[in-house]
């Protein structure tokens, strides 16, 4: 039997994650099955089990990849600027999330089930990517907000990261939801990912000229 190299394993895993990503554009987590994923890959559904044991593990791999992509943008902000005002930092962070709709969509899911139904080694890899985003955010705040002490930075992170879980549901509103809110008499103000995120960041970073308006 021909030995499979680590590179080939990584390539197969990536193909499975790509298939999941493609389906996730038009289907919900509940609707997507291993059979559906296998139908748009180059190998059979049983072969998927050589790389992922559950659907949740595939979504966790997609989730990890989305964090990795966001981390690249955070690193680019950190390394590509000598100095930024708090307003400029808020703008760049808001822009970075405005382009990460899939990350925000995954954040809005039930992450407890996703993590509980994944093997420890895969969960560890995901947490490394998540942890890297926390590290980069801390470095950004230390570099561009020197007036923030360690407690300020910790409070920022423990407010902003939970806030991200709610961005997608508040900005990706379906027509059905709009009708329901109208019928319920809810005067809802629709905002983009950028607008919602920027507004939160301005307040967390205490950009005075905005808070005084």
N, C-alpha and C positions, 0 to 999 in steps of 0.2 A: 504493500500500500504506500502510495506517495505521501511523504511527510508534508504537512501543511505548515507553512512558515508563519511567524508572528505577523508579518506584513499582510499575508493573505487573510489571516483571521481578522485583522483590523479592517481590511477592505470589505470582507463579508459583513462584518458588524455595521460598517458605515452604510452599506447598501440597504440593510434592514432598517436602519434609522432613517435613511432617506425616504424609504417607502412609507414609513410611519408618518414622517413629516408631510409627504404629499397627500396622504389620506386626511391628515389633520386639518388641511386647508378647507375641506368641505364636509367633514364628518366629525361627530363628537367622540370623546374618549370612550363612551359606552358603546357606540356603534362600531368602533374599530376592533376587529378580531385578528388573531394570528392568521386565520385563513385569508382575510382581506389583505393583510400585509404580505403574505406569501404569494398572493396572486399577481403582485406587481414587482416581484423580485425574480432573479434568474434561477432560483432553486425552490424546491418543494417546501411546503409548510413544516413537515417533520424535521427538515434540515435546520430550521430556525432554532430548534431546541438545542442544537450544538453550540449556539452563541448566546441565546437568551432563554431563560426558563419560563418567563411570564411576559404578558403584555406590558405589565408595569415596569419591568426591567428595560424594555425597549423605550418606553416613554422617559424613563429616568436617564437613559443614554442621550435622548434628544434634549432633555432638560439640561444635562451637563454640557452638551455642545452649545446650547444657547448662552449659558453662563460664560463659557470660554470665549464666545464671540463678543459678548458684552465686555469681558475682561480686556480684550484687545483694544476696545474703544477707550476704556478707562485708562489703560496704560498709555495710549496715544495722547490723551489729555495731559497726563502726568508728565510724560517725557517731551512733549512737543511745545510746552509753554514754560517760560522762565517765571512769569508771574501772571496771575489772574485776579481781578477783583471778585468779590463774592457774587456780584451780579453776573459777571462773565462765567464764573464757575457754574452757577445755577443754569445759565443758558446752555452750556456745553453738556452738563449732566442730563438736562431735560431733553436735549437733542439726541443724546445717546440712547435714551429709552424710547423716544418717539420712533426710532427705527428698529426696535426690538419687540414688535407686536407679539411674536410667538413666545418669547420669554414671559411676557406679561400674561398671555393666555394660559401658559403652563402654571404660572404662579397662582392663578385663580382656581386651579383644580384642587381636589382633595389630596394634598401631598402626603398625608398620613398613610393612606392606602398604597400609594405609589412606593413609598419607602418601606412599608411593612412587607410588601410582596416582592421585594428585591433582595438578592443575596448580599451579604455583608460586604464582600469585596467591591461590588458595583456601587453600593451605597457609599463606601469609603471614597471611591473615585469622584463621585458626585460632590461629596462634602468638601473635597479638596478644591474643586472648581468654585464652589460656593464660598469657601473660606478665602480663596484668592481674591474674590470680589470684595469681601470685607476688608482685606488687607490693603487693596488698591484704594478703596474709598477712604480708609484711614490715612493713607499716605497723601492723597489729594487734599484732605482737610488740613493735615499738618503743614503741607507746603504752601497752600494758597490762603489759609485762614490762620495765621500765626497767633491771633488773639484767642483762639479756642484752646482751652486746656483739655486734659485727658478726659475729664468728666463731661465736658461739652461735646467732645467727639463721640464718646460712648452714647450719650443721650441722643445725638443726631442719628447714629447708626440704628439704635433700637427704636427709633421713631420712623425713620425713612424706610427701612427694609420691610417692616410690617405694612407700611403704607402702600408699598409696591404691590402687595397681594390684591389690593382693591382697585388698582388703576384700570385693568381691563374691563371688569364689569361696569364701571362708571363711564367708559368711553366707547365700548363696543355694544351699543344698545340696538337691539333688533326692532323692526317695525312693530312686531307683536307686543314688545315691551313698551314701546312708545304709545301705542293705542291704550294699553292697560293703564299707564300712568295718566294719560289724558282722561280716561273714564273715571279714574280715582281722584281726579282733581288735583294732581300733583304738578306744581309749577316748576318743572325740572329744567335746569340750565345745562345744555349740552356743551361739553368741552373736549378738546383734543387731548391726546396723551401729553403733548408738549405743554399745553396750557395748564392742565391739572398738576403735572409734575413740577413745572416752573413755579407755580403758585405755592406749592408746598415747600420747595427748596428755599424760596425767598424768605419765607417765615422761619424755617429752621435755621437758616444762616443769618437771620436778623438783619436783612438789608434795610437799613433805616429809611431811606428815601421812599421805598415802596410801602413800608408799614405805616408811614405818616400820611399816606394819601387817603 
